[in-house]
Each structure stands twice: as structure tokens, then as C-alpha cells.
Amino acid sequence: MLKAGGRLVTVTPNARAMLLERHGANWLALDPPRHLLLFTAESLRALAEKVGLRDIQVTTTPRAVALNHIASAKISRDGHYTWGRWPGLSTWLEAQALQCWEPLAMKLDRAQGEELVLMATR
């Protein structure tokens, strides 16, 4: 559906995300039924190439790592997360630390961000 010369920008959870490793099946971004497939940077690039996209750029971002951690920790404890509920001081402090740590870890090549961002043209 993308016209020739059109630009695609999409964001999806990263199958190599730091919080996925930490929270496993309780990671908020698994979020079924919206995310039936998870991609790595490599597999997302391969899919884009296979469908004929070009000028492909795939990056990762630590966007919303604090919120993802808070919700994932709550899912782990209670089996669900209710938006807007206070997570408790220790979880909140840990989330703030992760919000600082993940971008630094990405720069040090010790982590990949929570999301993949794909930009490509047709």
C-alpha cells in the first residue's frame, strides 16, 4: 500500500530488550493480542528487505522504560496492571534508575532498547 517513494516509520517492541530479559513473560510489551510477533533489529531489517523496502534504518530506543518496568513488575506480582496506580516507592525508584541506566547501557553496547524503530522507503 506504500506508494513508490513513500516513507514508512514504525515502532515495535524489541525481542532483545533489556526488560524482556528481566521480566520474561510478564514484560508489558508482550501485550497480546497486539504483539503476536516480536522482532530483533536483524529480523526486522530482513523483513523490510524481503518486501522491497530500501534506505532501511533500524534503531532501538529506551523510551518509556520506567513505565514498562513499573507495569511489568506489577504484572509479575499481581498478574495484571491497572494504569495510573501508584507502584510503591521501591518499584518507582528502581524504574527511575532503569530510565537512566538503559540509555547508558545502550551507549556502552551492554543493552538494546525496549523498542525498535524502522524507517525505510519504497
Buried (B, 14 or more C-beta within 10 A) or exposed (E): EEEEEEEBEEEBBBBBBBBBEBBEEBBBBBEEEEEEEBBBBEBBBEBBEEEEBEEBEBEBBBBBBBBBBBBBBBBBEEEEBEEEEEBEEEBBEBBBEBBEBBBEBBEEEEBBBBBBBBBBEB
